Amino acid sequence: MVNRCRGFTLMEVLVTVGILSILGMIALPTYFNYLTESRRAEAHTTLLALAQAQEQWFTNNNTYTGTVGNLTPLIPAIIANNVNQGNYTFQITVANGTTFTVQADAVAGGPQAGDTGCTSITLTAAGAQGPAGCWID
């Protein structure tokens, strides 16, 4: 009695590798696009929380602050962690008695640096969001 080991032929292996390669070429860019958009959504959430904290600061002090550090105690801890996550740097670019603009800038060399057109996202005291196309409506 002869025992024969059965395995895969070279052609079956090549077809399987080809199919997996095609799936990878489709799936990986979609996955990386999803990651970019989710990090941008975290930046939106943080900007909205900072704007809300600015309004609370204004209520308490009758002026807006120009320092993000003053606002972090006023926002939830999970959002405060986004400020130090390394995808964006957050700053208040304009602050005076009547208006402010909070801004998120993608960290150079970081994962969001390739987010073309959306490396700098802003939110004003009046609720204006910029640039167009970077905010999900």
Chimera marker file (.cmm) of the C-alpha trace (Angstrom):
<marker_set name="trace">
<marker id="1" x="0.000" y="0.000" z="0.000" r="1" g="1" b="0" radius="0.5"/>
<marker id="2" x="1.414" y="3.333" z="-1.102" r="1" g="1" b="0" radius="0.5"/>
<marker id="3" x="0.739" y="6.406" z="1.013" r="1" g="1" b="0" radius="0.5"/>
<marker id="4" x="0.476" y="9.513" z="-1.169" r="1" g="1" b="0" radius="0.5"/>
<marker id="5" x="0.639" y="12.963" z="0.376" r="1" g="1" b="0" radius="0.5"/>
<marker id="6" x="-1.770" y="15.338" z="-1.229" r="1" g="1" b="0" radius="0.5"/>
<marker id="7" x="-1.003" y="19.036" z="-1.360" r="1" g="1" b="0" radius="0.5"/>
<marker id="8" x="-1.653" y="22.103" z="-3.448" r="1" g="1" b="0" radius="0.5"/>
<marker id="9" x="-0.373" y="22.478" z="-6.960" r="1" g="1" b="0" radius="0.5"/>
<marker id="10" x="1.730" y="25.474" z="-7.923" r="1" g="1" b="0" radius="0.5"/>
<marker id="11" x="-1.123" y="26.779" z="-10.053" r="1" g="1" b="0" radius="0.5"/>
<marker id="12" x="-3.567" y="26.702" z="-7.127" r="1" g="1" b="0" radius="0.5"/>
<marker id="13" x="-1.126" y="28.569" z="-4.917" r="1" g="1" b="0" radius="0.5"/>
<marker id="14" x="-0.483" y="31.209" z="-7.621" r="1" g="1" b="0" radius="0.5"/>
<marker id="15" x="-4.213" y="31.766" z="-8.191" r="1" g="1" b="0" radius="0.5"/>
<marker id="16" x="-4.771" y="32.154" z="-4.428" r="1" g="1" b="0" radius="0.5"/>
<marker id="17" x="-1.882" y="34.610" z="-4.106" r="1" g="1" b="0" radius="0.5"/>
<marker id="18" x="-3.202" y="36.566" z="-7.101" r="1" g="1" b="0" radius="0.5"/>
<marker id="19" x="-6.702" y="36.832" z="-5.627" r="1" g="1" b="0" radius="0.5"/>
<marker id="20" x="-5.335" y="37.925" z="-2.239" r="1" g="1" b="0" radius="0.5"/>
<marker id="21" x="-3.140" y="40.531" z="-3.945" r="1" g="1" b="0" radius="0.5"/>
<marker id="22" x="-6.107" y="42.000" z="-5.811" r="1" g="1" b="0" radius="0.5"/>
<marker id="23" x="-8.169" y="42.120" z="-2.603" r="1" g="1" b="0" radius="0.5"/>
<marker id="24" x="-5.245" y="43.799" z="-0.824" r="1" g="1" b="0" radius="0.5"/>
<marker id="25" x="-4.932" y="46.424" z="-3.552" r="1" g="1" b="0" radius="0.5"/>
<marker id="26" x="-8.596" y="47.302" z="-3.064" r="1" g="1" b="0" radius="0.5"/>
<marker id="27" x="-8.859" y="46.963" z="0.711" r="1" g="1" b="0" radius="0.5"/>
<marker id="28" x="-5.678" y="48.689" z="1.937" r="1" g="1" b="0" radius="0.5"/>
<marker id="29" x="-6.294" y="52.144" z="0.387" r="1" g="1" b="0" radius="0.5"/>
<marker id="30" x="-9.872" y="52.046" z="1.649" r="1" g="1" b="0" radius="0.5"/>
<marker id="31" x="-8.659" y="51.128" z="5.123" r="1" g="1" b="0" radius="0.5"/>
<marker id="32" x="-6.059" y="53.902" z="5.197" r="1" g="1" b="0" radius="0.5"/>
<marker id="33" x="-8.669" y="56.399" z="3.964" r="1" g="1" b="0" radius="0.5"/>
<marker id="34" x="-10.945" y="55.278" z="6.795" r="1" g="1" b="0" radius="0.5"/>
<marker id="35" x="-8.143" y="55.834" z="9.332" r="1" g="1" b="0" radius="0.5"/>
<marker id="36" x="-7.473" y="59.339" z="7.963" r="1" g="1" b="0" radius="0.5"/>
<marker id="37" x="-11.155" y="60.280" z="8.153" r="1" g="1" b="0" radius="0.5"/>
<marker id="38" x="-11.540" y="58.874" z="11.674" r="1" g="1" b="0" radius="0.5"/>
<marker id="39" x="-8.543" y="60.866" z="12.940" r="1" g="1" b="0" radius="0.5"/>
<marker id="40" x="-10.018" y="63.969" z="11.272" r="1" g="1" b="0" radius="0.5"/>
<marker id="41" x="-13.342" y="63.271" z="13.029" r="1" g="1" b="0" radius="0.5"/>
<marker id="42" x="-11.481" y="63.116" z="16.365" r="1" g="1" b="0" radius="0.5"/>
<marker id="43" x="-10.000" y="66.524" z="15.555" r="1" g="1" b="0" radius="0.5"/>
<marker id="44" x="-13.514" y="67.850" z="14.849" r="1" g="1" b="0" radius="0.5"/>
<marker id="45" x="-14.747" y="66.542" z="18.190" r="1" g="1" b="0" radius="0.5"/>
<marker id="46" x="-11.810" y="68.137" z="19.983" r="1" g="1" b="0" radius="0.5"/>
<marker id="47" x="-12.310" y="71.480" z="18.197" r="1" g="1" b="0" radius="0.5"/>
<marker id="48" x="-15.999" y="71.500" z="19.124" r="1" g="1" b="0" radius="0.5"/>
<marker id="49" x="-15.146" y="70.676" z="22.752" r="1" g="1" b="0" radius="0.5"/>
<marker id="50" x="-12.524" y="73.442" z="22.853" r="1" g="1" b="0" radius="0.5"/>
<marker id="51" x="-15.040" y="75.921" z="21.404" r="1" g="1" b="0" radius="0.5"/>
<marker id="52" x="-17.569" y="74.919" z="24.049" r="1" g="1" b="0" radius="0.5"/>
<marker id="53" x="-14.902" y="75.255" z="26.741" r="1" g="1" b="0" radius="0.5"/>
<marker id="54" x="-14.051" y="78.708" z="25.356" r="1" g="1" b="0" radius="0.5"/>
<marker id="55" x="-17.667" y="79.754" z="25.873" r="1" g="1" b="0" radius="0.5"/>
<marker id="56" x="-17.582" y="78.406" z="29.430" r="1" g="1" b="0" radius="0.5"/>
<marker id="57" x="-14.306" y="80.275" z="30.007" r="1" g="1" b="0" radius="0.5"/>
<marker id="58" x="-15.948" y="83.444" z="28.686" r="1" g="1" b="0" radius="0.5"/>
<marker id="59" x="-18.890" y="82.966" z="31.056" r="1" g="1" b="0" radius="0.5"/>
<marker id="60" x="-16.538" y="82.634" z="34.019" r="1" g="1" b="0" radius="0.5"/>
<marker id="61" x="-13.978" y="85.318" z="33.062" r="1" g="1" b="0" radius="0.5"/>
<marker id="62" x="-15.795" y="87.708" z="30.692" r="1" g="1" b="0" radius="0.5"/>
<marker id="63" x="-13.068" y="87.184" z="28.078" r="1" g="1" b="0" radius="0.5"/>
<marker id="64" x="-11.753" y="84.416" z="25.818" r="1" g="1" b="0" radius="0.5"/>
<marker id="65" x="-8.440" y="82.715" z="26.520" r="1" g="1" b="0" radius="0.5"/>
<marker id="66" x="-5.596" y="82.312" z="24.048" r="1" g="1" b="0" radius="0.5"/>
<marker id="67" x="-4.193" y="79.197" z="25.725" r="1" g="1" b="0" radius="0.5"/>
<marker id="68" x="-5.447" y="75.664" z="25.083" r="1" g="1" b="0" radius="0.5"/>
<marker id="69" x="-4.039" y="74.605" z="28.457" r="1" g="1" b="0" radius="0.5"/>
<marker id="70" x="-6.569" y="76.818" z="30.226" r="1" g="1" b="0" radius="0.5"/>
<marker id="71" x="-9.399" y="74.941" z="28.519" r="1" g="1" b="0" radius="0.5"/>
<marker id="72" x="-8.347" y="71.316" z="29.053" r="1" g="1" b="0" radius="0.5"/>
<marker id="73" x="-9.748" y="71.169" z="32.619" r="1" g="1" b="0" radius="0.5"/>
<marker id="74" x="-13.119" y="72.227" z="31.186" r="1" g="1" b="0" radius="0.5"/>
<marker id="75" x="-13.430" y="69.392" z="28.647" r="1" g="1" b="0" radius="0.5"/>
<marker id="76" x="-13.980" y="65.648" z="29.217" r="1" g="1" b="0" radius="0.5"/>
<marker id="77" x="-10.831" y="63.600" z="29.809" r="1" g="1" b="0" radius="0.5"/>
<marker id="78" x="-11.315" y="61.447" z="26.712" r="1" g="1" b="0" radius="0.5"/>
<marker id="79" x="-11.336" y="64.561" z="24.525" r="1" g="1" b="0" radius="0.5"/>
<marker id="80" x="-8.446" y="66.091" z="26.443" r="1" g="1" b="0" radius="0.5"/>
<marker id="81" x="-6.441" y="62.994" z="25.481" r="1" g="1" b="0" radius="0.5"/>
<marker id="82" x="-6.989" y="63.874" z="21.798" r="1" g="1" b="0" radius="0.5"/>
<marker id="83" x="-5.097" y="67.117" z="22.407" r="1" g="1" b="0" radius="0.5"/>
<marker id="84" x="-1.955" y="65.092" z="23.237" r="1" g="1" b="0" radius="0.5"/>
<marker id="85" x="-2.484" y="62.151" z="20.883" r="1" g="1" b="0" radius="0.5"/>
<marker id="86" x="0.064" y="63.228" z="18.282" r="1" g="1" b="0" radius="0.5"/>
<marker id="87" x="-2.120" y="63.447" z="15.168" r="1" g="1" b="0" radius="0.5"/>
<marker id="88" x="-2.857" y="67.164" z="15.471" r="1" g="1" b="0" radius="0.5"/>
<marker id="89" x="-1.640" y="70.134" z="17.461" r="1" g="1" b="0" radius="0.5"/>
<marker id="90" x="-4.397" y="72.369" z="18.762" r="1" g="1" b="0" radius="0.5"/>
<marker id="91" x="-4.132" y="76.086" z="19.235" r="1" g="1" b="0" radius="0.5"/>
<marker id="92" x="-6.226" y="79.175" z="19.600" r="1" g="1" b="0" radius="0.5"/>
<marker id="93" x="-5.122" y="81.395" z="16.753" r="1" g="1" b="0" radius="0.5"/>
<marker id="94" x="-7.213" y="84.459" z="17.552" r="1" g="1" b="0" radius="0.5"/>
<marker id="95" x="-8.422" y="85.380" z="21.005" r="1" g="1" b="0" radius="0.5"/>
<marker id="96" x="-9.735" y="88.681" z="22.236" r="1" g="1" b="0" radius="0.5"/>
<marker id="97" x="-12.693" y="89.902" z="24.175" r="1" g="1" b="0" radius="0.5"/>
<marker id="98" x="-15.261" y="89.108" z="21.494" r="1" g="1" b="0" radius="0.5"/>
<marker id="99" x="-14.039" y="86.328" z="19.194" r="1" g="1" b="0" radius="0.5"/>
<marker id="100" x="-11.769" y="83.302" z="18.869" r="1" g="1" b="0" radius="0.5"/>
<marker id="101" x="-10.658" y="80.680" z="16.358" r="1" g="1" b="0" radius="0.5"/>
<marker id="102" x="-9.538" y="77.234" z="17.423" r="1" g="1" b="0" radius="0.5"/>
<marker id="103" x="-7.293" y="75.427" z="14.987" r="1" g="1" b="0" radius="0.5"/>
<marker id="104" x="-6.042" y="71.861" z="14.543" r="1" g="1" b="0" radius="0.5"/>
<marker id="105" x="-2.848" y="71.432" z="12.523" r="1" g="1" b="0" radius="0.5"/>
<marker id="106" x="-1.667" y="68.014" z="11.379" r="1" g="1" b="0" radius="0.5"/>
<marker id="107" x="1.670" y="67.077" z="12.937" r="1" g="1" b="0" radius="0.5"/>
<marker id="108" x="4.441" y="67.207" z="10.310" r="1" g="1" b="0" radius="0.5"/>
<marker id="109" x="5.539" y="63.681" z="9.500" r="1" g="1" b="0" radius="0.5"/>
<marker id="110" x="2.574" y="62.270" z="11.407" r="1" g="1" b="0" radius="0.5"/>
<marker id="111" x="-0.206" y="60.096" z="10.060" r="1" g="1" b="0" radius="0.5"/>
<marker id="112" x="-2.385" y="63.086" z="9.117" r="1" g="1" b="0" radius="0.5"/>
<marker id="113" x="0.336" y="64.958" z="7.228" r="1" g="1" b="0" radius="0.5"/>
<marker id="114" x="-0.856" y="63.350" z="3.984" r="1" g="1" b="0" radius="0.5"/>
<marker id="115" x="-4.460" y="64.486" z="4.463" r="1" g="1" b="0" radius="0.5"/>
<marker id="116" x="-4.344" y="66.788" z="1.444" r="1" g="1" b="0" radius="0.5"/>
<marker id="117" x="-6.284" y="70.008" z="1.902" r="1" g="1" b="0" radius="0.5"/>
<marker id="118" x="-7.246" y="69.198" z="5.473" r="1" g="1" b="0" radius="0.5"/>
<marker id="119" x="-3.953" y="69.527" z="7.323" r="1" g="1" b="0" radius="0.5"/>
<marker id="120" x="-5.261" y="72.663" z="9.046" r="1" g="1" b="0" radius="0.5"/>
<marker id="121" x="-8.854" y="72.635" z="10.313" r="1" g="1" b="0" radius="0.5"/>
<marker id="122" x="-10.484" y="75.644" z="11.980" r="1" g="1" b="0" radius="0.5"/>
<marker id="123" x="-13.608" y="76.516" z="13.928" r="1" g="1" b="0" radius="0.5"/>
<marker id="124" x="-14.568" y="80.092" z="14.795" r="1" g="1" b="0" radius="0.5"/>
<marker id="125" x="-16.661" y="81.534" z="17.601" r="1" g="1" b="0" radius="0.5"/>
<marker id="126" x="-19.435" y="82.141" z="15.067" r="1" g="1" b="0" radius="0.5"/>
<marker id="127" x="-19.410" y="78.449" z="14.138" r="1" g="1" b="0" radius="0.5"/>
<marker id="128" x="-17.685" y="78.835" z="10.771" r="1" g="1" b="0" radius="0.5"/>
<marker id="129" x="-15.856" y="75.635" z="9.863" r="1" g="1" b="0" radius="0.5"/>
<marker id="130" x="-12.965" y="75.485" z="7.458" r="1" g="1" b="0" radius="0.5"/>
<marker id="131" x="-11.724" y="74.503" z="5.026" r="1" g="1" b="0" radius="0.5"/>
<marker id="132" x="-14.727" y="73.455" z="2.968" r="1" g="1" b="0" radius="0.5"/>
<marker id="133" x="-14.913" y="69.719" z="2.432" r="1" g="1" b="0" radius="0.5"/>
<marker id="134" x="-12.989" y="68.838" z="5.581" r="1" g="1" b="0" radius="0.5"/>
<marker id="135" x="-16.021" y="68.876" z="7.851" r="1" g="1" b="0" radius="0.5"/>
<marker id="136" x="-18.699" y="66.212" z="7.572" r="1" g="1" b="0" radius="0.5"/>
<marker id="137" x="-22.150" y="67.746" z="7.311" r="1" g="1" b="0" radius="0.5"/>
<link id1="1" id2="2" r="1" g="1" b="0" radius="0.2"/>
<link id1="2" id2="3" r="1" g="1" b="0" radius="0.2"/>
<link id1="3" id2="4" r="1" g="1" b="0" radius="0.2"/>
<link id1="4" id2="5" r="1" g="1" b="0" radius="0.2"/>
<link id1="5" id2="6" r="1" g="1" b="0" radius="0.2"/>
<link id1="6" id2="7" r="1" g="1" b="0" radius="0.2"/>
<link id1="7" id2="8" r="1" g="1" b="0" radius="0.2"/>
<link id1="8" id2="9" r="1" g="1" b="0" radius="0.2"/>
<link id1="9" id2="10" r="1" g="1" b="0" radius="0.2"/>
<link id1="10" id2="11" r="1" g="1" b="0" radius="0.2"/>
<link id1="11" id2="12" r="1" g="1" b="0" radius="0.2"/>
<link id1="12" id2="13" r="1" g="1" b="0" radius="0.2"/>
<link id1="13" id2="14" r="1" g="1" b="0" radius="0.2"/>
<link id1="14" id2="15" r="1" g="1" b="0" radius="0.2"/>
<link id1="15" id2="16" r="1" g="1" b="0" radius="0.2"/>
<link id1="16" id2="17" r="1" g="1" b="0" radius="0.2"/>
<link id1="17" id2="18" r="1" g="1" b="0" radius="0.2"/>
<link id1="18" id2="19" r="1" g="1" b="0" radius="0.2"/>
<link id1="19" id2="20" r="1" g="1" b="0" radius="0.2"/>
<link id1="20" id2="21" r="1" g="1" b="0" radius="0.2"/>
<link id1="21" id2="22" r="1" g="1" b="0" radius="0.2"/>
<link id1="22" id2="23" r="1" g="1" b="0" radius="0.2"/>
<link id1="23" id2="24" r="1" g="1" b="0" radius="0.2"/>
<link id1="24" id2="25" r="1" g="1" b="0" radius="0.2"/>
<link id1="25" id2="26" r="1" g="1" b="0" radius="0.2"/>
<link id1="26" id2="27" r="1" g="1" b="0" radius="0.2"/>
<link id1="27" id2="28" r="1" g="1" b="0" radius="0.2"/>
<link id1="28" id2="29" r="1" g="1" b="0" radius="0.2"/>
<link id1="29" id2="30" r="1" g="1" b="0" radius="0.2"/>
<link id1="30" id2="31" r="1" g="1" b="0" radius="0.2"/>
<link id1="31" id2="32" r="1" g="1" b="0" radius="0.2"/>
<link id1="32" id2="33" r="1" g="1" b="0" radius="0.2"/>
<link id1="33" id2="34" r="1" g="1" b="0" radius="0.2"/>
<link id1="34" id2="35" r="1" g="1" b="0" radius="0.2"/>
<link id1="35" id2="36" r="1" g="1" b="0" radius="0.2"/>
<link id1="36" id2="37" r="1" g="1" b="0" radius="0.2"/>
<link id1="37" id2="38" r="1" g="1" b="0" radius="0.2"/>
<link id1="38" id2="39" r="1" g="1" b="0" radius="0.2"/>
<link id1="39" id2="40" r="1" g="1" b="0" radius="0.2"/>
<link id1="40" id2="41" r="1" g="1" b="0" radius="0.2"/>
<link id1="41" id2="42" r="1" g="1" b="0" radius="0.2"/>
<link id1="42" id2="43" r="1" g="1" b="0" radius="0.2"/>
<link id1="43" id2="44" r="1" g="1" b="0" radius="0.2"/>
<link id1="44" id2="45" r="1" g="1" b="0" radius="0.2"/>
<link id1="45" id2="46" r="1" g="1" b="0" radius="0.2"/>
<link id1="46" id2="47" r="1" g="1" b="0" radius="0.2"/>
<link id1="47" id2="48" r="1" g="1" b="0" radius="0.2"/>
<link id1="48" id2="49" r="1" g="1" b="0" radius="0.2"/>
<link id1="49" id2="50" r="1" g="1" b="0" radius="0.2"/>
<link id1="50" id2="51" r="1" g="1" b="0" radius="0.2"/>
<link id1="51" id2="52" r="1" g="1" b="0" radius="0.2"/>
<link id1="52" id2="53" r="1" g="1" b="0" radius="0.2"/>
<link id1="53" id2="54" r="1" g="1" b="0" radius="0.2"/>
<link id1="54" id2="55" r="1" g="1" b="0" radius="0.2"/>
<link id1="55" id2="56" r="1" g="1" b="0" radius="0.2"/>
<link id1="56" id2="57" r="1" g="1" b="0" radius="0.2"/>
<link id1="57" id2="58" r="1" g="1" b="0" radius="0.2"/>
<link id1="58" id2="59" r="1" g="1" b="0" radius="0.2"/>
<link id1="59" id2="60" r="1" g="1" b="0" radius="0.2"/>
<link id1="60" id2="61" r="1" g="1" b="0" radius="0.2"/>
<link id1="61" id2="62" r="1" g="1" b="0" radius="0.2"/>
<link id1="62" id2="63" r="1" g="1" b="0" radius="0.2"/>
<link id1="63" id2="64" r="1" g="1" b="0" radius="0.2"/>
<link id1="64" id2="65" r="1" g="1" b="0" radius="0.2"/>
<link id1="65" id2="66" r="1" g="1" b="0" radius="0.2"/>
<link id1="66" id2="67" r="1" g="1" b="0" radius="0.2"/>
<link id1="67" id2="68" r="1" g="1" b="0" radius="0.2"/>
<link id1="68" id2="69" r="1" g="1" b="0" radius="0.2"/>
<link id1="69" id2="70" r="1" g="1" b="0" radius="0.2"/>
<link id1="70" id2="71" r="1" g="1" b="0" radius="0.2"/>
<link id1="71" id2="72" r="1" g="1" b="0" radius="0.2"/>
<link id1="72" id2="73" r="1" g="1" b="0" radius="0.2"/>
<link id1="73" id2="74" r="1" g="1" b="0" radius="0.2"/>
<link id1="74" id2="75" r="1" g="1" b="0" radius="0.2"/>
<link id1="75" id2="76" r="1" g="1" b="0" radius="0.2"/>
<link id1="76" id2="77" r="1" g="1" b="0" radius="0.2"/>
<link id1="77" id2="78" r="1" g="1" b="0" radius="0.2"/>
<link id1="78" id2="79" r="1" g="1" b="0" radius="0.2"/>
<link id1="79" id2="80" r="1" g="1" b="0" radius="0.2"/>
<link id1="80" id2="81" r="1" g="1" b="0" radius="0.2"/>
<link id1="81" id2="82" r="1" g="1" b="0" radius="0.2"/>
<link id1="82" id2="83" r="1" g="1" b="0" radius="0.2"/>
<link id1="83" id2="84" r="1" g="1" b="0" radius="0.2"/>
<link id1="84" id2="85" r="1" g="1" b="0" radius="0.2"/>
<link id1="85" id2="86" r="1" g="1" b="0" radius="0.2"/>
<link id1="86" id2="87" r="1" g="1" b="0" radius="0.2"/>
<link id1="87" id2="88" r="1" g="1" b="0" radius="0.2"/>
<link id1="88" id2="89" r="1" g="1" b="0" radius="0.2"/>
<link id1="89" id2="90" r="1" g="1" b="0" radius="0.2"/>
<link id1="90" id2="91" r="1" g="1" b="0" radius="0.2"/>
<link id1="91" id2="92" r="1" g="1" b="0" radius="0.2"/>
<link id1="92" id2="93" r="1" g="1" b="0" radius="0.2"/>
<link id1="93" id2="94" r="1" g="1" b="0" radius="0.2"/>
<link id1="94" id2="95" r="1" g="1" b="0" radius="0.2"/>
<link id1="95" id2="96" r="1" g="1" b="0" radius="0.2"/>
<link id1="96" id2="97" r="1" g="1" b="0" radius="0.2"/>
<link id1="97" id2="98" r="1" g="1" b="0" radius="0.2"/>
<link id1="98" id2="99" r="1" g="1" b="0" radius="0.2"/>
<link id1="99" id2="100" r="1" g="1" b="0" radius="0.2"/>
<link id1="100" id2="101" r="1" g="1" b="0" radius="0.2"/>
<link id1="101" id2="102" r="1" g="1" b="0" radius="0.2"/>
<link id1="102" id2="103" r="1" g="1" b="0" radius="0.2"/>
<link id1="103" id2="104" r="1" g="1" b="0" radius="0.2"/>
<link id1="104" id2="105" r="1" g="1" b="0" radius="0.2"/>
<link id1="105" id2="106" r="1" g="1" b="0" radius="0.2"/>
<link id1="106" id2="107" r="1" g="1" b="0" radius="0.2"/>
<link id1="107" id2="108" r="1" g="1" b="0" radius="0.2"/>
<link id1="108" id2="109" r="1" g="1" b="0" radius="0.2"/>
<link id1="109" id2="110" r="1" g="1" b="0" radius="0.2"/>
<link id1="110" id2="111" r="1" g="1" b="0" radius="0.2"/>
<link id1="111" id2="112" r="1" g="1" b="0" radius="0.2"/>
<link id1="112" id2="113" r="1" g="1" b="0" radius="0.2"/>
<link id1="113" id2="114" r="1" g="1" b="0" radius="0.2"/>
<link id1="114" id2="115" r="1" g="1" b="0" radius="0.2"/>
<link id1="115" id2="116" r="1" g="1" b="0" radius="0.2"/>
<link id1="116" id2="117" r="1" g="1" b="0" radius="0.2"/>
<link id1="117" id2="118" r="1" g="1" b="0" radius="0.2"/>
<link id1="118" id2="119" r="1" g="1" b="0" radius="0.2"/>
<link id1="119" id2="120" r="1" g="1" b="0" radius="0.2"/>
<link id1="120" id2="121" r="1" g="1" b="0" radius="0.2"/>
<link id1="121" id2="122" r="1" g="1" b="0" radius="0.2"/>
<link id1="122" id2="123" r="1" g="1" b="0" radius="0.2"/>
<link id1="123" id2="124" r="1" g="1" b="0" radius="0.2"/>
<link id1="124" id2="125" r="1" g="1" b="0" radius="0.2"/>
<link id1="125" id2="126" r="1" g="1" b="0" radius="0.2"/>
<link id1="126" id2="127" r="1" g="1" b="0" radius="0.2"/>
<link id1="127" id2="128" r="1" g="1" b="0" radius="0.2"/>
<link id1="128" id2="129" r="1" g="1" b="0" radius="0.2"/>
<link id1="129" id2="130" r="1" g="1" b="0" radius="0.2"/>
<link id1="130" id2="131" r="1" g="1" b="0" radius="0.2"/>
<link id1="131" id2="132" r="1" g="1" b="0" radius="0.2"/>
<link id1="132" id2="133" r="1" g="1" b="0" radius="0.2"/>
<link id1="133" id2="134" r="1" g="1" b="0" radius="0.2"/>
<link id1="134" id2="135" r="1" g="1" b="0" radius="0.2"/>
<link id1="135" id2="136" r="1" g="1" b="0" radius="0.2"/>
<link id1="136" id2="137" r="1" g="1" b="0" radius="0.2"/>
</marker_set>
